[in-house]
Amino acid sequence: MTIKNRVGVDEVVDAFTNHLRLPRKFVRQVIAAEKAHDRIASARPVSPPMTPRAIARIVLALTSPTVGRAVETEKALGALNYREGEGQLTPEDELTDLVESSVGWRYRGDFDMRDGALLVAHDDSVVLVGNSRFSKNDAKSGGLSRFTKIKFAALAAIARDLLPAERGVA
């Protein structure tokens, strides 16, 4: 069995680029912004191990329409309040659990990794993770909202590419 001790920046960028079908330059710049603002670990010359929380933060940052707003978007979405459904208190915690489940570190019977999605309604500041809803307030807004959809299967594939099969092996 091959154990992934460390993953380089190029491997991280490749995983997100391949599974989310986003431009490589955008993914690289978003990851660099997250590192510059100490939202994910960075070190030289050896990369620190990738964590489920780092993957969750990168996913939230990648929903931003621009690189310049990626960190702000990630922080704002990650801190939204739990409103209904089952799960954790914030979208960041919920995604971290989902990532851990996808590599076998945790069991979540309420998620089917083959079906389901993360939906982010940007104009309304609402995040849907499976059946859980997170938002700033309980008010239901109407009208049109720009949104981003990330399938659980893509998130699971990213996690399997970047994390070891066993917790604490990195």
C-alpha positions as CSV (number, residue, x, y, z in Angstrom):
1,M,0.0,0.0,0.0
2,T,1.3,3.4,-1.0
3,I,0.9,6.1,1.7
4,K,0.7,9.7,0.7
5,N,3.0,11.5,3.2
6,R,3.0,14.9,1.6
7,V,1.4,16.3,-1.5
8,G,2.9,19.1,-3.4
9,V,1.2,22.3,-4.6
10,D,1.0,20.9,-8.2
11,E,-0.8,17.8,-7.0
12,V,-3.3,19.8,-5.0
13,V,-3.9,22.1,-7.9
14,D,-4.3,19.1,-10.3
15,A,-6.8,17.4,-8.0
16,F,-9.1,20.4,-7.9
17,T,-8.6,21.3,-11.5
18,N,-9.3,17.8,-12.8
19,H,-12.4,17.0,-10.6
20,L,-14.0,20.4,-10.6
21,R,-13.0,21.3,-14.2
22,L,-11.9,24.8,-13.2
23,P,-9.0,26.7,-14.9
24,R,-5.7,25.7,-13.5
25,K,-4.5,29.4,-13.1
26,F,-7.7,30.2,-11.1
27,V,-7.2,27.2,-8.7
28,R,-3.5,28.0,-8.2
29,Q,-4.2,31.6,-7.4
30,V,-7.1,30.8,-5.0
31,I,-4.8,28.3,-3.1
32,A,-2.0,30.9,-3.0
33,A,-4.5,33.5,-1.6
34,E,-5.7,31.0,1.1
35,K,-2.0,30.4,2.1
36,A,-1.2,34.1,2.1
37,H,-4.0,34.8,4.6
38,D,-3.1,31.8,6.8
39,R,-6.4,30.0,6.0
40,I,-4.5,26.8,5.0
41,A,-1.0,25.7,6.0
42,S,2.0,26.5,3.9
43,A,5.7,25.9,4.4
44,R,8.9,25.5,2.3
45,P,10.8,23.5,1.2
46,V,8.5,20.7,2.2
47,S,4.7,21.0,2.0
48,P,2.7,20.4,5.2
49,P,0.2,17.5,5.1
50,M,-3.1,18.3,3.5
51,T,-6.0,18.2,6.0
52,P,-9.8,17.7,5.6
53,R,-10.4,21.3,6.9
54,A,-7.9,22.7,4.2
55,I,-9.9,20.9,1.5
56,A,-13.1,22.3,2.8
57,R,-11.8,25.8,2.9
58,I,-10.4,25.5,-0.6
59,V,-13.7,24.3,-1.9
60,L,-15.5,27.2,-0.3
61,A,-12.9,29.7,-1.7
62,L,-13.3,28.2,-5.2
63,T,-16.9,29.1,-5.3
64,S,-15.9,32.8,-5.4
65,P,-16.3,34.5,-8.8
66,T,-12.9,36.2,-8.5
67,V,-9.5,35.4,-6.9
68,G,-9.6,38.7,-5.1
69,R,-12.7,37.8,-3.2
70,A,-11.8,34.1,-2.6
71,V,-10.6,34.4,1.0
72,E,-13.5,36.8,1.9
73,T,-16.0,34.4,0.3
74,E,-14.5,31.4,2.1
75,K,-14.6,33.0,5.5
76,A,-18.1,34.4,5.0
77,L,-19.6,31.1,3.7
78,G,-17.7,28.9,6.2
79,A,-19.1,30.9,9.2
80,L,-22.8,30.9,8.2
81,N,-25.2,29.6,10.8
82,Y,-26.9,26.2,10.8
83,R,-30.6,26.7,10.0
84,E,-32.2,23.3,9.2
85,G,-31.4,19.6,8.4
86,E,-28.9,17.4,10.1
87,G,-25.2,18.0,10.6
88,Q,-22.6,20.4,12.0
89,L,-23.1,24.0,13.0
90,T,-21.2,25.6,10.0
91,P,-20.7,24.7,6.4
92,E,-16.9,24.5,7.0
93,D,-17.4,21.9,9.7
94,E,-20.0,20.0,7.6
95,L,-17.7,19.9,4.6
96,T,-14.8,18.8,6.8
97,D,-16.9,15.9,8.1
98,L,-17.9,15.0,4.5
99,V,-14.3,15.0,3.4
100,E,-13.3,12.8,6.3
101,S,-16.2,10.4,5.5
102,S,-15.2,10.1,1.9
103,V,-11.8,8.7,2.8
104,G,-13.1,6.4,5.6
105,W,-12.0,8.4,8.6
106,R,-15.5,8.9,9.8
107,Y,-18.9,7.3,9.2
108,R,-21.8,9.4,8.1
109,G,-24.9,7.4,7.3
110,D,-26.8,10.5,6.2
111,F,-24.6,11.2,3.1
112,D,-24.5,9.3,-0.1
113,M,-21.2,10.3,-1.7
114,R,-22.5,9.2,-5.1
115,D,-25.4,11.5,-5.1
116,G,-25.9,14.9,-3.6
117,A,-24.2,18.3,-3.9
118,L,-23.0,21.4,-2.2
119,L,-25.0,24.4,-3.4
120,V,-23.9,28.0,-2.7
121,A,-26.4,30.8,-3.5
122,H,-24.0,33.7,-3.6
123,D,-26.5,36.6,-3.7
124,D,-28.5,35.2,-0.7
125,S,-25.5,33.9,1.3
126,V,-27.0,30.5,1.6
127,V,-25.2,27.2,1.6
128,L,-26.9,23.8,1.1
129,V,-24.9,20.7,2.0
130,G,-27.1,17.7,1.3
131,N,-30.3,18.3,3.4
132,S,-28.6,20.9,5.7
133,R,-29.1,24.6,5.1
134,F,-26.8,27.4,6.4
135,S,-27.5,31.1,6.1
136,K,-27.1,34.5,7.8
137,N,-30.7,34.8,8.8
138,D,-34.0,32.9,8.6
139,A,-35.5,35.3,6.0
140,K,-36.3,33.6,2.7
141,S,-35.2,35.8,-0.2
142,G,-36.8,35.7,-3.6
143,G,-35.7,36.4,-7.1
144,L,-32.7,35.2,-9.0
145,S,-29.4,34.2,-7.3
146,R,-26.1,33.2,-8.8
147,F,-25.1,29.8,-7.5
148,T,-22.3,27.2,-7.5
149,K,-22.9,23.5,-7.4
150,I,-20.2,21.0,-6.5
151,K,-21.1,17.3,-6.5
152,F,-20.2,15.2,-3.5
153,A,-18.6,12.6,-5.9
154,A,-16.1,15.3,-7.1
155,L,-15.4,16.3,-3.5
156,A,-14.8,12.7,-2.5
157,A,-12.5,12.1,-5.5
158,I,-10.4,15.2,-4.4
159,A,-10.2,13.9,-0.9
160,R,-9.1,10.4,-2.0
161,D,-6.4,12.0,-4.2
162,L,-5.0,14.2,-1.4
163,L,-5.5,12.4,1.9
164,P,-4.1,9.1,3.2
165,A,-6.5,6.2,3.7
166,E,-5.8,6.2,7.4
167,R,-6.0,9.1,9.8
168,G,-2.7,10.2,11.3
169,V,-0.6,8.5,8.7
170,A,0.6,11.7,7.0
